Amino acid sequence: MSLYETLRHFADSYGLAVIFALYLTLCLWHFRPGAKRHVEAAKHSIFKDDHDGQ
């Protein structure tokens, strides 16, 4: 089996599973309990430089 065929077989089977697991991890990362402080900071960051009366 050539190197190309070996890499192709890996990408078609295990590579797909690894990429899917990475995708799920990155999508769900901000829903973890420890991220609440960071999510709150990001939520209010657009108002950081906003001053009333100006």
PyMOL Python script that loads the backbone (N, CA, C, O; Angstrom):
from pymol import cmd

cmd.read_pdbstr("""\
ATOM      1  N   MET A   1       0.845  -1.169   0.000  1.00  0.00           N
ATOM      2  CA  MET A   1       0.000   0.000   0.000  1.00  0.00           C
ATOM      3  C   MET A   1       0.900   1.245   0.000  1.00  0.00           C
ATOM      4  O   MET A   1       1.860   1.312   0.768  1.00  0.00           O
ATOM      5  N   SER A   2       0.602   2.203  -0.835  1.00  0.00           N
ATOM      6  CA  SER A   2       1.421   3.412  -0.938  1.00  0.00           C
ATOM      7  C   SER A   2       1.091   4.366   0.210  1.00  0.00           C
ATOM      8  O   SER A   2       0.093   4.203   0.912  1.00  0.00           O
ATOM      9  N   LEU A   3       1.939   5.345   0.376  1.00  0.00           N
ATOM     10  CA  LEU A   3       1.743   6.346   1.425  1.00  0.00           C
ATOM     11  C   LEU A   3       0.432   7.093   1.209  1.00  0.00           C
ATOM     12  O   LEU A   3      -0.299   7.362   2.162  1.00  0.00           O
ATOM     13  N   TYR A   4       0.138   7.426  -0.039  1.00  0.00           N
ATOM     14  CA  TYR A   4      -1.108   8.117  -0.349  1.00  0.00           C
ATOM     15  C   TYR A   4      -2.321   7.297   0.097  1.00  0.00           C
ATOM     16  O   TYR A   4      -3.233   7.826   0.731  1.00  0.00           O
ATOM     17  N   GLU A   5      -2.325   6.020  -0.235  1.00  0.00           N
ATOM     18  CA  GLU A   5      -3.453   5.170   0.138  1.00  0.00           C
ATOM     19  C   GLU A   5      -3.570   5.026   1.651  1.00  0.00           C
ATOM     20  O   GLU A   5      -4.677   4.975   2.187  1.00  0.00           O
ATOM     21  N   THR A   6      -2.446   4.962   2.333  1.00  0.00           N
ATOM     22  CA  THR A   6      -2.464   4.871   3.794  1.00  0.00           C
ATOM     23  C   THR A   6      -3.039   6.137   4.409  1.00  0.00           C
ATOM     24  O   THR A   6      -3.885   6.064   5.300  1.00  0.00           O
ATOM     25  N   LEU A   7      -2.591   7.296   3.943  1.00  0.00           N
ATOM     26  CA  LEU A   7      -3.109   8.560   4.461  1.00  0.00           C
ATOM     27  C   LEU A   7      -4.573   8.742   4.095  1.00  0.00           C
ATOM     28  O   LEU A   7      -5.346   9.275   4.890  1.00  0.00           O
ATOM     29  N   ARG A   8      -4.955   8.316   2.930  1.00  0.00           N
ATOM     30  CA  ARG A   8      -6.353   8.415   2.504  1.00  0.00           C
ATOM     31  C   ARG A   8      -7.248   7.557   3.383  1.00  0.00           C
ATOM     32  O   ARG A   8      -8.334   7.982   3.778  1.00  0.00           O
ATOM     33  N   HIS A   9      -6.789   6.346   3.689  1.00  0.00           N
ATOM     34  CA  HIS A   9      -7.566   5.456   4.565  1.00  0.00           C
ATOM     35  C   HIS A   9      -7.690   6.070   5.959  1.00  0.00           C
ATOM     36  O   HIS A   9      -8.766   6.014   6.554  1.00  0.00           O
ATOM     37  N   PHE A  10      -6.626   6.647   6.489  1.00  0.00           N
ATOM     38  CA  PHE A  10      -6.669   7.296   7.802  1.00  0.00           C
ATOM     39  C   PHE A  10      -7.644   8.463   7.795  1.00  0.00           C
ATOM     40  O   PHE A  10      -8.443   8.614   8.720  1.00  0.00           O
ATOM     41  N   ALA A  11      -7.582   9.288   6.757  1.00  0.00           N
ATOM     42  CA  ALA A  11      -8.460  10.455   6.674  1.00  0.00           C
ATOM     43  C   ALA A  11      -9.919  10.037   6.536  1.00  0.00           C
ATOM     44  O   ALA A  11     -10.803  10.716   7.059  1.00  0.00           O
ATOM     45  N   ASP A  12     -10.182   8.958   5.859  1.00  0.00           N
ATOM     46  CA  ASP A  12     -11.558   8.497   5.668  1.00  0.00           C
ATOM     47  C   ASP A  12     -12.140   7.849   6.916  1.00  0.00           C
ATOM     48  O   ASP A  12     -13.361   7.788   7.058  1.00  0.00           O
ATOM     49  N   SER A  13     -11.317   7.374   7.804  1.00  0.00           N
ATOM     50  CA  SER A  13     -11.848   6.669   8.974  1.00  0.00           C
ATOM     51  C   SER A  13     -11.527   7.424  10.262  1.00  0.00           C
ATOM     52  O   SER A  13     -12.387   8.133  10.785  1.00  0.00           O
ATOM     53  N   TYR A  14     -10.334   7.290  10.769  1.00  0.00           N
ATOM     54  CA  TYR A  14      -9.972   7.872  12.056  1.00  0.00           C
ATOM     55  C   TYR A  14      -9.854   9.384  11.983  1.00  0.00           C
ATOM     56  O   TYR A  14     -10.213  10.070  12.939  1.00  0.00           O
ATOM     57  N   GLY A  15      -9.369   9.912  10.893  1.00  0.00           N
ATOM     58  CA  GLY A  15      -9.240  11.359  10.747  1.00  0.00           C
ATOM     59  C   GLY A  15     -10.584  12.058  10.846  1.00  0.00           C
ATOM     60  O   GLY A  15     -10.698  13.116  11.464  1.00  0.00           O
ATOM     61  N   LEU A  16     -11.596  11.469  10.239  1.00  0.00           N
ATOM     62  CA  LEU A  16     -12.940  12.037  10.307  1.00  0.00           C
ATOM     63  C   LEU A  16     -13.451  12.048  11.743  1.00  0.00           C
ATOM     64  O   LEU A  16     -14.064  13.023  12.177  1.00  0.00           O
ATOM     65  N   ALA A  17     -13.205  10.985  12.470  1.00  0.00           N
ATOM     66  CA  ALA A  17     -13.635  10.920  13.871  1.00  0.00           C
ATOM     67  C   ALA A  17     -12.900  11.948  14.714  1.00  0.00           C
ATOM     68  O   ALA A  17     -13.507  12.576  15.582  1.00  0.00           O
ATOM     69  N   VAL A  18     -11.614  12.134  14.482  1.00  0.00           N
ATOM     70  CA  VAL A  18     -10.829  13.112  15.235  1.00  0.00           C
ATOM     71  C   VAL A  18     -11.299  14.528  14.931  1.00  0.00           C
ATOM     72  O   VAL A  18     -11.447  15.337  15.847  1.00  0.00           O
ATOM     73  N   ILE A  19     -11.533  14.835  13.677  1.00  0.00           N
ATOM     74  CA  ILE A  19     -11.991  16.169  13.299  1.00  0.00           C
ATOM     75  C   ILE A  19     -13.386  16.434  13.868  1.00  0.00           C
ATOM     76  O   ILE A  19     -13.657  17.549  14.314  1.00  0.00           O
ATOM     77  N   PHE A  20     -14.270  15.446  13.864  1.00  0.00           N
ATOM     78  CA  PHE A  20     -15.604  15.612  14.427  1.00  0.00           C
ATOM     79  C   PHE A  20     -15.536  15.838  15.936  1.00  0.00           C
ATOM     80  O   PHE A  20     -16.258  16.683  16.464  1.00  0.00           O
ATOM     81  N   ALA A  21     -14.678  15.095  16.634  1.00  0.00           N
ATOM     82  CA  ALA A  21     -14.509  15.283  18.079  1.00  0.00           C
ATOM     83  C   ALA A  21     -13.952  16.672  18.377  1.00  0.00           C
ATOM     84  O   ALA A  21     -14.385  17.321  19.329  1.00  0.00           O
ATOM     85  N   LEU A  22     -13.008  17.127  17.582  1.00  0.00           N
ATOM     86  CA  LEU A  22     -12.447  18.469  17.756  1.00  0.00           C
ATOM     87  C   LEU A  22     -13.516  19.528  17.510  1.00  0.00           C
ATOM     88  O   LEU A  22     -13.588  20.510  18.249  1.00  0.00           O
ATOM     89  N   TYR A  23     -14.331  19.350  16.504  1.00  0.00           N
ATOM     90  CA  TYR A  23     -15.419  20.278  16.207  1.00  0.00           C
ATOM     91  C   TYR A  23     -16.394  20.376  17.380  1.00  0.00           C
ATOM     92  O   TYR A  23     -16.766  21.476  17.788  1.00  0.00           O
ATOM     93  N   LEU A  24     -16.804  19.242  17.918  1.00  0.00           N
ATOM     94  CA  LEU A  24     -17.722  19.249  19.054  1.00  0.00           C
ATOM     95  C   LEU A  24     -17.091  19.904  20.274  1.00  0.00           C
ATOM     96  O   LEU A  24     -17.754  20.656  20.989  1.00  0.00           O
ATOM     97  N   THR A  25     -15.827  19.625  20.515  1.00  0.00           N
ATOM     98  CA  THR A  25     -15.131  20.222  21.650  1.00  0.00           C
ATOM     99  C   THR A  25     -15.089  21.733  21.526  1.00  0.00           C
ATOM    100  O   THR A  25     -15.373  22.439  22.493  1.00  0.00           O
ATOM    101  N   LEU A  26     -14.740  22.236  20.362  1.00  0.00           N
ATOM    102  CA  LEU A  26     -14.651  23.679  20.172  1.00  0.00           C
ATOM    103  C   LEU A  26     -16.028  24.349  20.219  1.00  0.00           C
ATOM    104  O   LEU A  26     -16.149  25.470  20.714  1.00  0.00           O
ATOM    105  N   CYS A  27     -17.047  23.688  19.719  1.00  0.00           N
ATOM    106  CA  CYS A  27     -18.389  24.274  19.756  1.00  0.00           C
ATOM    107  C   CYS A  27     -18.961  24.303  21.169  1.00  0.00           C
ATOM    108  O   CYS A  27     -19.670  25.244  21.528  1.00  0.00           O
ATOM    109  N   LEU A  28     -18.666  23.298  21.964  1.00  0.00           N
ATOM    110  CA  LEU A  28     -19.246  23.204  23.300  1.00  0.00           C
ATOM    111  C   LEU A  28     -18.357  23.802  24.388  1.00  0.00           C
ATOM    112  O   LEU A  28     -18.762  23.853  25.549  1.00  0.00           O
ATOM    113  N   TRP A  29     -17.165  24.251  24.038  1.00  0.00           N
ATOM    114  CA  TRP A  29     -16.200  24.749  25.019  1.00  0.00           C
ATOM    115  C   TRP A  29     -16.747  25.926  25.827  1.00  0.00           C
ATOM    116  O   TRP A  29     -16.503  25.997  27.032  1.00  0.00           O
ATOM    117  N   HIS A  30     -17.467  26.836  25.211  1.00  0.00           N
ATOM    118  CA  HIS A  30     -17.936  28.017  25.927  1.00  0.00           C
ATOM    119  C   HIS A  30     -19.164  27.737  26.789  1.00  0.00           C
ATOM    120  O   HIS A  30     -19.602  28.625  27.520  1.00  0.00           O
ATOM    121  N   PHE A  31     -19.728  26.542  26.728  1.00  0.00           N
ATOM    122  CA  PHE A  31     -20.847  26.180  27.589  1.00  0.00           C
ATOM    123  C   PHE A  31     -20.411  25.500  28.884  1.00  0.00           C
ATOM    124  O   PHE A  31     -21.259  25.155  29.706  1.00  0.00           O
ATOM    125  N   ARG A  32     -19.110  25.300  29.082  1.00  0.00           N
ATOM    126  CA  ARG A  32     -18.638  24.643  30.301  1.00  0.00           C
ATOM    127  C   ARG A  32     -18.843  25.573  31.493  1.00  0.00           C
ATOM    128  O   ARG A  32     -18.847  26.792  31.323  1.00  0.00           O
ATOM    129  N   PRO A  33     -19.011  25.024  32.696  1.00  0.00           N
ATOM    130  CA  PRO A  33     -19.290  25.855  33.869  1.00  0.00           C
ATOM    131  C   PRO A  33     -18.179  26.864  34.195  1.00  0.00           C
ATOM    132  O   PRO A  33     -18.477  27.959  34.670  1.00  0.00           O
ATOM    133  N   GLY A  34     -16.940  26.530  33.957  1.00  0.00           N
ATOM    134  CA  GLY A  34     -15.837  27.430  34.286  1.00  0.00           C
ATOM    135  C   GLY A  34     -15.712  28.626  33.368  1.00  0.00           C
ATOM    136  O   GLY A  34     -14.919  29.527  33.641  1.00  0.00           O
ATOM    137  N   ALA A  35     -16.473  28.659  32.286  1.00  0.00           N
ATOM    138  CA  ALA A  35     -16.359  29.747  31.320  1.00  0.00           C
ATOM    139  C   ALA A  35     -17.333  30.881  31.590  1.00  0.00           C
ATOM    140  O   ALA A  35     -17.359  31.857  30.840  1.00  0.00           O
ATOM    141  N   LYS A  36     -18.131  30.778  32.639  1.00  0.00           N
ATOM    142  CA  LYS A  36     -19.168  31.780  32.886  1.00  0.00           C
ATOM    143  C   LYS A  36     -18.567  33.172  33.053  1.00  0.00           C
ATOM    144  O   LYS A  36     -19.117  34.142  32.530  1.00  0.00           O
ATOM    145  N   ARG A  37     -17.451  33.292  33.770  1.00  0.00           N
ATOM    146  CA  ARG A  37     -16.815  34.595  33.980  1.00  0.00           C
ATOM    147  C   ARG A  37     -16.369  35.200  32.651  1.00  0.00           C
ATOM    148  O   ARG A  37     -16.547  36.398  32.428  1.00  0.00           O
ATOM    149  N   HIS A  38     -15.801  34.397  31.782  1.00  0.00           N
ATOM    150  CA  HIS A  38     -15.340  34.885  30.481  1.00  0.00           C
ATOM    151  C   HIS A  38     -16.507  35.271  29.574  1.00  0.00           C
ATOM    152  O   HIS A  38     -16.429  36.251  28.833  1.00  0.00           O
ATOM    153  N   VAL A  39     -17.584  34.495  29.639  1.00  0.00           N
ATOM    154  CA  VAL A  39     -18.760  34.799  28.830  1.00  0.00           C
ATOM    155  C   VAL A  39     -19.388  36.112  29.289  1.00  0.00           C
ATOM    156  O   VAL A  39     -19.790  36.932  28.464  1.00  0.00           O
ATOM    157  N   GLU A  40     -19.472  36.313  30.605  1.00  0.00           N
ATOM    158  CA  GLU A  40     -20.018  37.570  31.134  1.00  0.00           C
ATOM    159  C   GLU A  40     -19.146  38.757  30.724  1.00  0.00           C
ATOM    160  O   GLU A  40     -19.672  39.806  30.351  1.00  0.00           O
ATOM    161  N   ALA A  41     -17.829  38.607  30.788  1.00  0.00           N
ATOM    162  CA  ALA A  41     -16.927  39.693  30.392  1.00  0.00           C
ATOM    163  C   ALA A  41     -17.089  40.015  28.907  1.00  0.00           C
ATOM    164  O   ALA A  41     -17.095  41.186  28.527  1.00  0.00           O
ATOM    165  N   ALA A  42     -17.217  39.006  28.077  1.00  0.00           N
ATOM    166  CA  ALA A  42     -17.398  39.226  26.643  1.00  0.00           C
ATOM    167  C   ALA A  42     -18.749  39.871  26.348  1.00  0.00           C
ATOM    168  O   ALA A  42     -18.869  40.703  25.449  1.00  0.00           O
ATOM    169  N   LYS A  43     -19.759  39.475  27.115  1.00  0.00           N
ATOM    170  CA  LYS A  43     -21.102  40.003  26.902  1.00  0.00           C
ATOM    171  C   LYS A  43     -21.160  41.507  27.166  1.00  0.00           C
ATOM    172  O   LYS A  43     -21.871  42.235  26.474  1.00  0.00           O
ATOM    173  N   HIS A  44     -20.414  41.969  28.165  1.00  0.00           N
ATOM    174  CA  HIS A  44     -20.449  43.377  28.536  1.00  0.00           C
ATOM    175  C   HIS A  44     -19.303  44.194  27.930  1.00  0.00           C
ATOM    176  O   HIS A  44     -19.224  45.403  28.153  1.00  0.00           O
ATOM    177  N   SER A  45     -18.431  43.561  27.181  1.00  0.00           N
ATOM    178  CA  SER A  45     -17.264  44.262  26.652  1.00  0.00           C
ATOM    179  C   SER A  45     -17.622  45.331  25.617  1.00  0.00           C
ATOM    180  O   SER A  45     -16.872  46.294  25.452  1.00  0.00           O
ATOM    181  N   ILE A  46     -18.738  45.187  24.924  1.00  0.00           N
ATOM    182  CA  ILE A  46     -19.095  46.187  23.921  1.00  0.00           C
ATOM    183  C   ILE A  46     -19.512  47.503  24.570  1.00  0.00           C
ATOM    184  O   ILE A  46     -19.512  48.542  23.909  1.00  0.00           O
ATOM    185  N   PHE A  47     -19.863  47.473  25.847  1.00  0.00           N
ATOM    186  CA  PHE A  47     -20.267  48.678  26.551  1.00  0.00           C
ATOM    187  C   PHE A  47     -19.136  49.275  27.395  1.00  0.00           C
ATOM    188  O   PHE A  47     -19.365  50.226  28.143  1.00  0.00           O
ATOM    189  N   LYS A  48     -17.937  48.739  27.286  1.00  0.00           N
ATOM    190  CA  LYS A  48     -16.826  49.146  28.132  1.00  0.00           C
ATOM    191  C   LYS A  48     -16.509  50.639  27.992  1.00  0.00           C
ATOM    192  O   LYS A  48     -16.300  51.312  29.001  1.00  0.00           O
ATOM    193  N   ASP A  49     -16.468  51.152  26.802  1.00  0.00           N
ATOM    194  CA  ASP A  49     -16.110  52.529  26.557  1.00  0.00           C
ATOM    195  C   ASP A  49     -17.321  53.443  26.379  1.00  0.00           C
ATOM    196  O   ASP A  49     -17.167  54.605  26.003  1.00  0.00           O
ATOM    197  N   ASP A  50     -18.505  52.936  26.643  1.00  0.00           N
ATOM    198  CA  ASP A  50     -19.727  53.715  26.485  1.00  0.00           C
ATOM    199  C   ASP A  50     -19.947  54.564  27.746  1.00  0.00           C
ATOM    200  O   ASP A  50     -20.004  54.040  28.859  1.00  0.00           O
ATOM    201  N   HIS A  51     -20.068  55.868  27.551  1.00  0.00           N
ATOM    202  CA  HIS A  51     -20.290  56.776  28.690  1.00  0.00           C
ATOM    203  C   HIS A  51     -21.650  57.451  28.512  1.00  0.00           C
ATOM    204  O   HIS A  51     -21.991  57.881  27.410  1.00  0.00           O
ATOM    205  N   ASP A  52     -22.416  57.543  29.578  1.00  0.00           N
ATOM    206  CA  ASP A  52     -23.704  58.229  29.527  1.00  0.00           C
ATOM    207  C   ASP A  52     -23.480  59.729  29.436  1.00  0.00           C
ATOM    208  O   ASP A  52     -22.569  60.257  30.074  1.00  0.00           O
ATOM    209  N   GLY A  53     -24.285  60.414  28.666  1.00  0.00           N
ATOM    210  CA  GLY A  53     -24.193  61.856  28.548  1.00  0.00           C
ATOM    211  C   GLY A  53     -23.266  62.329  27.434  1.00  0.00           C
ATOM    212  O   GLY A  53     -23.139  63.536  27.224  1.00  0.00           O
ATOM    213  N   GLN A  54     -22.636  61.446  26.739  1.00  0.00           N
ATOM    214  CA  GLN A  54     -21.757  61.895  25.645  1.00  0.00           C
ATOM    215  C   GLN A  54     -22.277  61.416  24.328  1.00  0.00           C
ATOM    216  O   GLN A  54     -21.676  61.692  23.290  1.00  0.00           O
TER     217      GLN A  54
END
""", "prot")
cmd.dss("prot")
cmd.show_as("cartoon", "prot")
cmd.util.cbc("prot")
cmd.orient("prot")
